[in-house]
Amino acid sequence: MTFTHRHLLGIEYLRPEEIITLLDLADDYVKLNRAAEKHGAALTGLTQINMFFENSTRTQASFELAGKRLGADVMNMAMQASSISKGETLIDTAMTLNAMHPDLLIVRHPHSGAVDLLAQKVNCAVLNAGDGRHEHPTQALLDALTIRRAKGRLHRLNIAICGDIAHSRVARSNIILLGKMENRIRLIGPPTLMPAGINEFGVEVFDDMRHGLKDVDVVMMLRLQRERMDGGFIPSEREYYHRYGLDADKLANAKSDTIVMHPGPMNRGVEIDGTLADDINHSVIQEQVEMGVAVRMAAMDLLARNQRSVREAI
């Protein structure tokens, strides 16, 4: 199988064939997760530590469930109550954990680059569960798997990513991944929520939803990242929903078989109409959650295989 990485720190490091390898394996794990007996043995005997410096429900639960279904010993560290809160540095924490000989370290951190720094200090495989505004690779991979299963392919699609692009690591990882797979990407949102240098991203930019959604195959809505905003990026939530919230009227501009996505958690009535979020004819939001477990199982499986190969070669 084509996947040679020691860590999974971002999508930018992956080649298209490696993305396909991971998604193909994840497809197998979808079948396992839907079976009566949901347990595999790919991580039997290995230790997985989840370190979440930011609050998380979906991602942390998904990684924990993925590890347990593959037989790992899983430990969740409460970072808010850890020695970090007493003044210990991130590097000291990494060295302490390294002395415990974990095999897989899952890290979410509010600062871009922090996960990469940790990866340089430990001997185990590190998976980036989101670092600042930088990347969220497994979210982009689960989105890709959801799209491929719904559309039958992951190339040459018209895909709109809408909302708070500037603060979203999900948007960044998806732009990179979907670009690698030869899709046409449109970014839709207010100018205040577009990142600097957006014209260098190889995307089309729109500030009008109806115009931007014209004939798209996929609509990916994003959460307003209020915790990363330090000013008046939008006039009000009501005005934001009027102009950029997805509803049936705006969606009518897309293709009739378009799919609607959201990484969660959703702000209903702000980013997306609640009825549309639950519309089984368009929404694949629950499928995204399901695909998240399978993708994280595949990612940890592949990294564990590479670890074993290195150990056997020594």
C-alpha positions as CSV (number, residue, x, y, z in Angstrom):
1,M,0.0,0.0,0.0
2,T,1.3,3.5,-0.9
3,F,1.7,5.3,2.4
4,T,5.2,5.9,3.8
5,H,4.7,8.6,6.4
6,R,5.8,8.4,10.0
7,H,3.3,11.1,11.1
8,L,0.1,12.6,9.7
9,L,0.6,16.3,10.3
10,G,-1.2,17.8,7.3
11,I,-2.6,17.2,3.8
12,E,0.1,19.2,2.1
13,Y,2.6,16.4,2.7
14,L,0.4,13.7,1.0
15,R,0.6,12.7,-2.7
16,P,-2.7,11.9,-4.5
17,E,-2.0,8.2,-4.5
18,E,-1.4,8.3,-0.7
19,I,-4.8,10.0,-0.2
20,I,-6.4,7.3,-2.3
21,T,-4.6,4.5,-0.3
22,L,-6.0,5.9,2.9
23,L,-9.5,6.4,1.6
24,D,-9.6,2.9,0.2
25,L,-8.6,1.4,3.5
26,A,-11.2,3.7,5.3
27,D,-13.8,2.2,3.0
28,D,-13.0,-1.2,4.3
29,Y,-13.3,0.1,7.9
30,V,-16.8,1.5,7.0
31,K,-17.8,-2.1,6.4
32,L,-16.3,-3.2,9.6
33,N,-18.0,-0.5,11.6
34,R,-21.4,-1.5,10.1
35,A,-20.9,-5.1,11.0
36,A,-22.3,-6.8,14.1
37,E,-18.7,-7.4,15.3
38,K,-16.9,-4.1,15.0
39,H,-13.4,-5.0,16.3
40,G,-10.2,-5.4,14.4
41,A,-6.7,-6.1,15.6
42,A,-4.5,-3.6,13.7
43,L,-3.5,-1.8,16.9
44,T,-3.5,-4.7,19.3
45,G,-0.7,-4.2,21.9
46,L,-0.2,-0.5,21.0
47,T,-0.8,2.5,23.2
48,Q,-2.7,5.6,21.9
49,I,-2.7,8.8,23.9
50,N,-5.2,11.6,23.0
51,M,-4.0,15.1,24.0
52,F,-6.6,17.7,23.3
53,F,-5.6,21.2,24.4
54,E,-8.9,22.5,22.9
55,N,-12.3,21.3,23.7
56,S,-13.6,18.7,21.2
57,T,-16.6,16.3,21.1
58,R,-16.6,14.8,17.6
59,T,-12.9,14.5,16.9
60,Q,-11.9,13.2,20.3
61,A,-14.7,10.7,20.5
62,S,-14.0,9.6,17.0
63,F,-10.3,9.0,17.6
64,E,-11.1,7.2,20.9
65,L,-13.6,4.9,19.3
66,A,-11.3,4.3,16.3
67,G,-8.4,3.2,18.6
68,K,-10.6,0.9,20.7
69,R,-12.2,-0.7,17.7
70,L,-8.7,-1.6,16.5
71,G,-7.5,-3.0,19.8
72,A,-5.3,-0.1,21.1
73,D,-4.9,0.8,24.8
74,V,-6.4,4.3,24.7
75,M,-5.7,7.0,27.2
76,N,-7.4,10.5,27.2
77,M,-5.4,13.2,28.9
78,A,-7.3,16.1,30.4
79,M,-4.9,18.8,29.3
80,Q,-6.7,21.6,31.2
81,A,-5.8,19.7,34.4
82,S,-2.4,18.7,33.3
83,S,1.0,20.0,34.3
84,I,0.8,22.5,31.4
85,S,-1.6,24.5,33.6
86,K,1.1,24.6,36.2
87,G,3.7,26.1,33.9
88,E,5.2,23.0,32.2
89,T,6.3,23.7,28.6
90,L,4.9,21.7,25.7
91,I,8.3,20.2,25.0
92,D,8.6,19.0,28.6
93,T,5.2,17.4,28.4
94,A,6.3,15.7,25.1
95,M,9.4,14.4,26.8
96,T,7.4,13.1,29.7
97,L,5.0,11.3,27.4
98,N,7.8,9.9,25.3
99,A,9.3,8.2,28.4
100,M,6.0,6.3,28.7
101,H,6.6,4.7,25.2
102,P,3.3,5.4,23.5
103,D,2.8,4.3,19.9
104,L,0.3,6.9,18.7
105,L,-0.1,10.4,19.9
106,I,-3.2,12.3,18.8
107,V,-2.9,16.1,19.4
108,R,-5.2,19.1,19.1
109,H,-3.7,22.4,19.9
110,P,-4.8,26.1,19.6
111,H,-1.4,27.2,18.1
112,S,-0.4,26.5,14.5
113,G,2.8,24.4,14.3
114,A,2.6,23.1,17.9
115,V,1.8,19.5,16.7
116,D,4.7,19.6,14.3
117,L,7.0,20.6,17.2
118,L,5.7,17.7,19.3
119,A,6.4,15.3,16.5
120,Q,10.0,16.4,16.5
121,K,10.4,15.5,20.1
122,V,8.8,12.0,20.4
123,N,9.6,8.6,19.0
124,C,6.0,7.6,18.2
125,A,3.6,8.4,15.4
126,V,1.8,11.8,15.8
127,L,-1.6,12.6,14.2
128,N,-2.7,16.2,13.9
129,A,-6.2,16.6,15.2
130,G,-6.2,20.3,14.4
131,D,-3.6,23.0,15.1
132,G,-4.7,26.6,15.2
133,R,-5.6,27.9,11.8
134,H,-3.1,25.6,10.1
135,E,-4.6,22.2,9.3
136,H,-7.1,19.5,10.3
137,P,-6.0,16.6,8.0
138,T,-8.4,13.9,9.1
139,Q,-11.4,16.2,8.7
140,A,-10.4,16.8,5.1
141,L,-9.9,13.1,4.6
142,L,-13.3,12.2,6.0
143,D,-14.9,14.9,3.9
144,A,-13.2,13.5,0.9
145,L,-14.4,10.0,1.7
146,T,-18.0,11.3,2.2
147,I,-17.8,13.1,-1.2
148,R,-16.4,10.1,-3.0
149,R,-19.1,7.7,-1.6
150,A,-21.9,10.2,-2.4
151,K,-20.7,11.2,-5.9
152,G,-18.8,8.1,-7.0
153,R,-15.6,10.0,-7.6
154,L,-13.3,12.6,-6.1
155,H,-12.1,14.5,-9.1
156,R,-13.4,17.2,-11.5
157,L,-16.2,18.3,-9.2
158,N,-17.4,21.8,-8.6
159,I,-17.1,22.3,-4.8
160,A,-18.1,25.4,-2.8
161,I,-16.6,26.1,0.6
162,C,-18.7,28.7,2.4
163,G,-18.4,31.0,5.4
164,D,-15.5,31.7,7.8
165,I,-12.6,30.7,5.5
166,A,-10.0,33.0,7.3
167,H,-10.1,31.2,10.6
168,S,-10.8,27.7,9.4
169,R,-8.2,24.9,9.4
170,V,-10.9,22.7,7.9
171,A,-11.1,25.0,4.9
172,R,-7.3,25.1,4.5
173,S,-7.0,21.3,4.6
174,N,-9.9,20.8,2.2
175,I,-8.6,23.4,-0.3
176,I,-5.3,21.5,-0.4
177,L,-6.8,18.0,-0.6
178,L,-9.5,18.8,-3.2
179,G,-7.0,20.8,-5.2
180,K,-4.7,17.8,-5.4
181,M,-7.6,15.7,-6.7
182,E,-8.3,18.1,-9.6
183,N,-11.5,19.7,-8.4
184,R,-12.7,23.2,-9.1
185,I,-13.0,25.0,-5.7
186,R,-15.0,28.1,-5.0
187,L,-14.8,30.0,-1.7
188,I,-17.8,32.0,-0.7
189,G,-18.0,34.4,2.2
190,P,-17.7,38.1,3.3
191,P,-14.4,39.8,2.4
192,T,-13.7,40.1,6.2
193,L,-13.6,36.3,6.5
194,M,-11.3,35.6,3.6
195,P,-7.6,35.1,4.4
196,A,-4.9,37.3,3.1
197,G,-3.4,36.2,-0.2
198,I,-6.5,34.2,-1.2
199,N,-5.8,34.8,-4.9
200,E,-2.7,32.6,-4.6
201,F,-4.8,29.5,-3.5
202,G,-5.9,28.5,-7.0
203,V,-9.6,29.0,-6.2
204,E,-12.5,31.2,-7.3
205,V,-13.7,33.7,-4.7
206,F,-17.3,35.0,-4.4
207,D,-19.0,37.2,-1.9
208,D,-22.5,36.4,-3.2
209,M,-24.0,33.0,-2.2
210,R,-26.4,32.7,-5.1
211,H,-23.8,33.5,-7.7
212,G,-21.1,31.3,-6.0
213,L,-23.4,28.3,-5.7
214,K,-24.4,28.2,-9.4
215,D,-24.2,24.6,-10.6
216,V,-22.0,23.2,-7.8
217,D,-21.9,19.5,-6.9
218,V,-20.9,20.0,-3.3
219,V,-21.7,22.7,-0.7
220,M,-19.4,22.7,2.3
221,M,-20.5,25.0,5.1
222,L,-18.2,26.2,7.8
223,R,-18.7,27.1,11.5
224,L,-18.2,30.8,12.5
225,Q,-15.0,30.5,14.6
226,R,-15.9,33.2,17.1
227,E,-13.2,32.0,19.5
228,R,-10.6,33.0,16.9
229,M,-12.1,36.4,16.1
230,D,-10.8,39.6,17.9
231,G,-13.0,42.2,16.1
232,G,-16.1,42.9,14.2
233,F,-15.9,40.4,11.3
234,I,-19.6,40.3,10.8
235,P,-22.3,43.0,11.6
236,S,-24.6,40.5,13.3
237,E,-25.5,36.8,13.2
238,R,-28.9,37.7,11.8
239,E,-27.3,39.6,8.9
240,Y,-24.8,36.9,8.4
241,Y,-27.5,34.3,8.0
242,H,-29.4,36.5,5.6
243,R,-26.5,36.8,3.3
244,Y,-24.3,33.7,3.8
245,G,-26.4,31.2,5.7
246,L,-27.5,28.2,3.6
247,D,-31.2,27.8,3.0
248,A,-33.4,26.2,0.4
249,D,-33.6,29.4,-1.6
250,K,-29.8,29.8,-2.0
251,L,-29.3,26.0,-2.5
252,A,-31.7,26.1,-5.5
253,N,-28.9,27.7,-7.5
254,A,-26.7,24.5,-7.1
255,K,-27.2,21.3,-9.0
256,S,-30.4,19.3,-8.1
257,D,-28.3,16.4,-6.7
258,T,-25.8,18.6,-4.8
259,I,-24.8,17.4,-1.3
260,V,-24.6,19.6,1.7
261,M,-21.8,19.2,4.3
262,H,-20.8,20.8,7.6
263,P,-17.9,19.7,9.9
264,G,-19.8,20.6,13.1
265,P,-20.7,21.8,15.5
266,M,-23.4,23.6,13.6
267,N,-24.9,26.9,14.5
268,R,-28.4,26.3,13.1
269,G,-30.1,29.5,11.9
270,V,-26.6,31.1,11.5
271,E,-24.6,29.0,9.1
272,I,-27.3,26.7,7.9
273,D,-31.1,26.3,8.1
274,G,-32.0,23.6,10.5
275,T,-34.5,21.9,8.2
276,L,-31.9,21.8,5.4
277,A,-29.3,20.3,7.7
278,D,-31.6,17.4,8.4
279,D,-32.8,17.0,4.7
280,I,-31.9,13.4,3.7
281,N,-32.1,14.4,0.0
282,H,-29.1,16.7,0.3
283,S,-27.5,16.6,3.7
284,V,-24.6,14.2,4.3
285,I,-23.6,15.7,7.7
286,Q,-24.4,12.5,9.7
287,E,-22.4,10.5,7.1
288,Q,-19.4,12.8,7.7
289,V,-19.5,11.7,11.4
290,E,-19.6,8.1,10.4
291,M,-16.8,8.4,7.9
292,G,-14.7,10.2,10.6
293,V,-14.3,7.0,12.6
294,A,-13.4,4.9,9.6
295,V,-10.8,7.5,8.3
296,R,-9.1,7.7,11.7
297,M,-9.0,3.9,11.9
298,A,-7.3,3.9,8.5
299,A,-4.8,6.6,9.4
300,M,-3.7,5.0,12.6
301,D,-3.5,1.6,11.0
302,L,-1.2,2.9,8.2
303,L,1.0,4.7,10.6
304,A,1.2,1.7,12.9
305,R,2.3,-0.5,9.9
306,N,5.0,2.0,9.1
307,Q,6.2,2.0,12.7
308,R,6.4,-1.8,12.7
309,S,8.3,-1.8,9.4
310,V,10.9,0.6,10.8
311,R,11.3,-1.4,14.0
312,E,11.7,-4.7,12.1
313,A,14.4,-3.0,9.9
314,I,16.5,-2.0,12.9
